[in-house]
Amino acid sequence: MHRTIRVGEISVTFFMTRHETGDALDMLEMTIPSGFSVVVPHTHRSYDEWVLGMNGVSTWTLNGEIVLLHPGESLLIPKGTPHFYANLHHEVARFICLQTPGVVGPEYYRDLVAPYSQSEPDIAAISEIMNRYGIEPLLYS
C-alpha cells in the first residue's frame, strides 16, 4: 500500500498504480467524512471506474440519477458518464475504486492537495488539474 494522500477532507490510498501495472489500472481506497462532497461534477474521458462500497453510505449522482452505495454494493461508471459523489450520512464512507485503464495515478491526487487546502476550494485550479489528467469538469453557469 502507498502513503495516504489528503485532498481536503478526503483520504486517498493507492493499492496499485498505473506505474506498477503498465498503465492497466489504478486501484485505490477513498475515505470521505460525513457532510463532504466533491466540488466539481465530472466525466472521465478515457477510463472506466468500478466502485465498491466498504463502510458507510456514499451518495453518487450518475447521469442525473441518485444512487446510494452501501457496503458490499458496487457500481460501474463507464467513461464519459457525468458523475459526482458525496457523503450525506452521519458516518464516514469508505470505498474502493478500480480505474481501467490506469490514467491518473497518485500524482493527480497530489496535484489536487493545494487547491483543496484553501478555506474555499479553488474551482479554477481544480478544473485545470482535472483537464490535465483527462477528466472533464462539468461546470454550469
Residue frames relative to the residue before (quaternion, step in Angstrom):
aa qw qx qy qz dx dy dz
M 1.0000 0.0000 0.0000 0.0000 0.00 0.00 0.00
H 0.4085 -0.7168 0.5227 0.2149 3.53 -1.12 0.75
R 0.6587 -0.4924 0.3918 0.4124 3.55 -1.30 0.25
T 0.4979 -0.6669 0.4758 0.2845 3.57 -1.03 0.88
I 0.2252 -0.7451 0.6185 0.1079 3.53 -1.09 0.88
R 0.2131 -0.7765 0.5813 0.1171 3.60 -0.85 0.97
V 0.0479 -0.7762 0.6283 -0.0229 3.56 -0.59 1.22
G 0.7699 -0.1533 0.0593 0.6166 3.56 0.01 1.27
E 0.8051 -0.2162 0.1955 0.5166 3.57 -0.72 -1.10
I 0.5893 0.5862 -0.3595 0.4241 3.61 1.27 -0.21
S 0.2052 -0.7341 0.6324 0.1381 3.56 -1.12 0.76
V 0.0761 -0.7902 0.6082 0.0032 3.57 -0.87 1.01
T 0.0216 0.7933 -0.6063 0.0520 3.57 -0.74 1.09
F 0.2822 -0.7745 0.5470 0.1457 3.57 -0.67 1.11
F 0.3051 -0.7039 0.6146 0.1836 3.53 -1.15 0.80
M 0.7690 -0.0460 0.0667 0.6341 3.55 1.04 -0.94
T 0.2039 -0.7843 0.5738 0.1189 3.55 -1.07 0.70
R 0.6861 -0.4656 0.3707 0.4183 3.52 -1.33 0.27
H 0.6132 0.5660 -0.3446 0.4300 3.58 1.13 -0.62
E 0.7050 0.4440 -0.2484 0.4942 3.58 1.13 -0.65
T 0.7522 0.3906 -0.1925 0.4945 3.57 1.19 -0.50
G 0.5075 -0.6587 0.4231 0.3601 3.59 1.20 0.31
D 0.6551 -0.5346 0.2757 0.4573 3.57 1.10 0.83
A 0.3939 0.7296 -0.4802 0.2863 3.62 1.20 0.32
L 0.8129 -0.1210 0.1194 0.5570 3.60 0.96 -0.81
D 0.2066 -0.6723 0.6839 0.1940 3.46 -1.49 0.18
M 0.0338 -0.7855 0.6180 0.0043 3.60 -0.91 0.92
L 0.1044 0.8175 -0.5470 0.1469 3.54 -0.60 1.19
E 0.3238 -0.7011 0.6005 0.2075 3.50 -1.36 0.36
M 0.1036 -0.7776 0.6176 0.0565 3.56 -1.03 0.84
T 0.1197 -0.7626 0.6336 0.0507 3.53 -1.08 0.87
I 0.0594 -0.8147 0.5758 -0.0343 3.56 -0.71 1.13
P 0.3731 -0.7417 0.5067 0.2321 3.60 -0.71 1.02
S 0.6774 -0.4708 0.3818 0.4169 3.52 -1.33 0.30
G 0.8272 0.2623 -0.1981 0.4557 3.55 -1.06 0.84
F 0.6045 0.5602 -0.3639 0.4340 3.61 1.22 0.08
S 0.0101 -0.7839 0.6205 0.0201 3.55 -1.17 0.64
V 0.5530 -0.5527 0.4970 0.3764 3.54 -1.29 0.41
V 0.3949 -0.7738 0.4471 0.2131 3.58 -0.75 0.99
V 0.7733 0.2821 -0.1650 0.5433 3.61 1.17 -0.37
P 0.3222 -0.7097 0.5897 0.2117 3.63 -0.55 1.11
H 0.0045 0.8310 -0.5516 0.0726 3.58 -1.03 0.73
T 0.2545 -0.7013 0.6295 0.2170 3.51 -1.44 0.00
H 0.3617 -0.6765 0.5883 0.2559 3.55 -1.27 0.41
R 0.3927 -0.7546 0.4779 0.2189 3.58 -0.67 1.06
S 0.8617 0.1563 -0.0226 0.4822 3.59 0.83 -0.90
Y 0.7585 0.3114 -0.2401 0.5197 3.62 1.11 0.34
D 0.4043 -0.6662 0.5780 0.2423 3.50 -1.33 0.59
E 0.1689 -0.7777 0.5965 0.1041 3.56 -1.20 0.50
W 0.1341 -0.7520 0.6426 0.0599 3.54 -0.96 0.97
V 0.1102 -0.8091 0.5771 0.0109 3.58 -0.81 1.04
L 0.1164 -0.7829 0.6106 0.0263 3.57 -0.93 1.02
G 0.3588 -0.7350 0.5391 0.2011 3.59 -0.71 1.11
M 0.1715 -0.8030 0.5670 0.0658 3.57 -0.92 0.96
N 0.7901 -0.0526 0.0820 0.6053 3.60 0.84 -1.02
G 0.8015 0.2474 -0.1834 0.5127 3.55 -1.13 0.58
V 0.4258 -0.6639 0.5464 0.2816 3.53 -1.34 -0.21
S 0.1143 -0.7669 0.6274 0.0715 3.56 -0.87 0.95
T 0.3098 -0.7395 0.5752 0.1618 3.54 -1.16 0.73
W 0.0938 -0.8010 0.5912 -0.0026 3.55 -0.69 1.17
T 0.1492 -0.7387 0.6473 0.1146 3.53 -1.15 0.66
L 0.0067 0.7918 -0.6070 0.0674 3.56 -0.59 1.24
N 0.8309 -0.0708 0.0026 0.5519 3.58 -0.64 1.13
G 0.7224 -0.4492 0.2382 0.4686 3.59 1.03 0.78
E 0.6260 0.5229 -0.3395 0.4685 3.61 1.26 -0.13
I 0.3354 -0.7484 0.5402 0.1887 3.60 -0.86 0.98
V 0.0446 -0.7842 0.6184 -0.0271 3.54 -0.92 1.05
L 0.2305 -0.7475 0.6057 0.1457 3.58 -0.87 0.96
L 0.1733 -0.7919 0.5809 0.0738 3.56 -0.76 1.06
H 0.1330 -0.8020 0.5820 0.0178 3.55 -0.49 1.30
P 0.6771 -0.4625 0.3551 0.4490 3.61 -1.23 0.23
G 0.8002 0.2659 -0.2245 0.4885 3.56 -0.94 0.95
E 0.6356 0.4944 -0.3356 0.4888 3.59 1.25 -0.17
S 0.1430 -0.7927 0.5866 0.0847 3.56 -1.18 0.50
L 0.0971 -0.7670 0.6278 0.0906 3.50 -1.31 0.28
L 0.3055 -0.7293 0.5880 0.1706 3.52 -1.23 0.63
I 0.1216 -0.7668 0.6285 0.0482 3.52 -0.96 0.97
P 0.2309 -0.7919 0.5490 0.1351 3.62 -0.14 1.23
K 0.6151 -0.5370 0.4082 0.4081 3.57 -1.12 0.62
G 0.7731 0.3336 -0.2680 0.4682 3.54 -1.09 0.80
T 0.5656 0.6037 -0.3847 0.4094 3.62 1.26 -0.10
P 0.3788 -0.7100 0.5373 0.2526 3.62 -0.67 1.00
H 0.1516 0.8005 -0.5685 0.1140 3.57 -0.87 0.94
F 0.1129 -0.7421 0.6606 -0.0119 3.45 -1.44 0.43
Y 0.0265 -0.8133 0.5800 0.0394 3.61 -1.05 0.54
A 0.0539 -0.7838 0.6184 -0.0195 3.51 -1.27 0.60
N 0.2849 -0.6891 0.6212 0.2410 3.51 -1.35 0.19
L 0.0616 -0.8318 0.5510 -0.0276 3.55 -0.20 1.33
H 0.6043 0.5755 -0.3308 0.4406 3.57 1.31 0.13
H 0.6568 -0.5818 0.3455 0.3329 3.57 -1.28 0.27
E 0.7319 0.3635 -0.2491 0.5198 3.61 1.18 -0.21
V 0.6512 -0.5104 0.3943 0.3999 3.53 -1.27 0.43
A 0.2280 -0.7484 0.6070 0.1398 3.58 -1.06 0.78
R 0.0294 -0.7818 0.6229 -0.0070 3.56 -1.01 0.87
F 0.0806 0.7905 -0.6031 0.0703 3.56 -0.95 0.90
I 0.3677 -0.6927 0.5784 0.2245 3.52 -1.33 0.43
C 0.1573 -0.7800 0.6017 0.0696 3.55 -1.00 0.91
L 0.0993 -0.7429 0.6597 0.0548 3.53 -1.08 0.84
Q 0.0720 -0.8072 0.5858 -0.0124 3.56 -0.52 1.22
T 0.0262 0.8120 -0.5794 0.0655 3.56 -0.70 1.13
P 0.5015 -0.2994 -0.7997 0.1389 1.52 -1.55 1.92
G 0.6192 -0.5264 0.4178 0.4061 3.57 -1.30 0.18
V 0.0225 -0.8292 0.5570 -0.0404 3.57 -0.63 1.12
V 0.8033 0.3715 -0.1830 0.4280 3.59 0.70 -1.04
G 0.1597 -0.8168 0.5375 0.1358 3.61 0.95 -0.79
P 0.7147 -0.4552 0.3084 0.4322 3.59 -1.27 0.07
E 0.5506 0.6341 -0.4023 0.3644 3.60 1.13 -0.50
Y 0.5825 0.5718 -0.3747 0.4397 3.61 1.09 -0.64
Y 0.7073 0.4541 -0.2667 0.4715 3.58 0.80 -1.00
R 0.6115 0.5317 -0.3515 0.4690 3.61 1.06 -0.65
D 0.6540 0.5128 -0.3144 0.4588 3.58 1.00 -0.78
L 0.6629 0.5161 -0.3028 0.4499 3.60 1.14 -0.58
V 0.4712 0.7039 -0.4395 0.2988 3.61 1.18 -0.36
A 0.7037 0.4900 -0.2892 0.4256 3.61 0.69 -1.06
P 0.7174 0.4384 -0.3049 0.4473 3.67 0.69 -0.87
Y 0.6651 0.4691 -0.3082 0.4926 3.60 1.21 -0.37
S 0.5956 0.6117 -0.3505 0.3850 3.61 1.24 -0.30
Q 0.5657 0.6017 -0.3842 0.4127 3.59 1.22 -0.20
S 0.6729 -0.4854 0.3473 0.4370 3.58 -1.23 0.27
E 0.7431 0.1206 -0.0927 0.6517 3.57 1.19 -0.64
P 0.4998 -0.6616 0.4510 0.3303 3.62 -0.75 0.92
D 0.4118 -0.7011 0.5341 0.2317 3.57 -1.04 0.86
I 0.2887 -0.8114 0.4881 0.1415 3.57 -0.01 1.37
A 0.6429 0.5219 -0.3320 0.4517 3.62 0.94 -0.81
A 0.6749 0.4794 -0.2960 0.4765 3.61 0.91 -0.86
I 0.6305 0.5233 -0.3306 0.4684 3.59 0.99 -0.82
S 0.6622 0.5135 -0.3020 0.4545 3.59 0.91 -0.91
E 0.6423 0.5189 -0.3208 0.4640 3.59 1.00 -0.82
I 0.6513 0.4994 -0.3117 0.4787 3.59 0.96 -0.85
M 0.6292 0.5349 -0.3371 0.4521 3.59 0.91 -0.86
N 0.6686 0.5045 -0.3008 0.4560 3.59 0.83 -0.97
R 0.6350 0.5495 -0.3266 0.4338 3.58 0.99 -0.81
Y 0.7532 0.3647 -0.1939 0.5120 3.59 1.13 -0.66
G 0.6143 -0.5960 0.3473 0.3833 3.60 1.17 0.43
I 0.5388 0.5633 -0.4196 0.4652 3.55 1.18 0.58
E 0.2454 -0.8041 0.5279 0.1207 3.56 -0.61 1.12
P 0.3012 -0.7499 0.5582 0.1880 3.61 -0.56 1.11
L 0.2211 -0.7604 0.5973 0.1267 3.56 -1.03 0.79
L 0.0489 0.8096 -0.5756 0.1044 3.52 0.00 1.35
Y 0.1481 -0.7991 0.5809 0.0459 3.53 -0.73 1.10
S 0.3004 -0.7553 0.5543 0.1789 3.58 -0.98 0.83
